[in-house]
């Protein structure tokens, strides 16, 4: 659920309600006469930085802690391999 309220001339506030009923307030400052597309772009970028969608997608399916650890170790090994290849090249 997303609701919009605020004064469009100064700043716009979006309230997002998560499943647990917790509200997340995103405040996007908008300049006088600024295009709504630019404001939406700012909102999308700020919302992406909060990590809400990533968190919700992660909660859709349970992942065992051992599998999470294994994935982290594999990703770290991959990153290390890439760094060593860059240094050698």
N, C-alpha and C positions, 0 to 999 in steps of 0.2 A: 504494500500500500504506500502510495506517495502522495503527499499533499503539498501544495504551493501556497505560500503566503509571504507577504512583505511588500516593501515599497520598491518598485522596479527602478526608480530613479537613483537610489543609493546602493542598496544591496538586497539580494534576494535570498530567502531562506527556504530550503527544502527539508522536510521532515520525512525520514524513512523509518517505517516501523518493521522491525524484524519479527520472526516467528515467536520469540519469547516475550514480545511486548515492549522491548527496549527501543527507545527512539534514538536515532542518530541524526544530529543536526549538521547540515552542510550549509555554510554561509558563503555565497558567491558574490563578491563585490562587482557591481555593474556601473559603468560610467554613464553619464547622461547621454541619451541618444545612441547607446550601443546596440548593435544588432542582436536579436534574440538567438540567432544561430551561434554566435560567439559565446553567449552566456551558456547555452546548452553544451557547447564544446568544453567550456571550463568546468561545468557540472560533471560531465562524463569523466573527465580526467581526474577530478578530485574524488569522485566516487570510486574510480578504479584504484586509486592510491589507498583507499581505506581497506581494501581487500575483502569487502563484504561478500561479493559474489564468489570469490575463490574459497572463502570459508564455508559458504552455504553448499557449494558443489562438493567440497571435501566431506561434509557431514551427510551427504546423501547415502553414501555407502560406508559401512564400518571397515576400517583398515586396522589390522592387528598391529600392535606396537613393534613386534619383531619385523614385520614387513616394512613398516615405516623406516626403521633403523637400517634395514638392508638397502632400501631405496636411497637413503641418504648417503650410505657408504659407497654405493655404485655411482651416484652423481658426483661425489667428491673425487673418486678415482678417475672418472671421466674428465672432470675439470683439471685435475693434476696432469693427466696425459696431454690434454690440449695445451696447457702452459709449457710443458716440457717440449712439445713439438714446435711451439712458437720460438722458444729459446734456441733450439737446434737449427731452425730454418733461417 
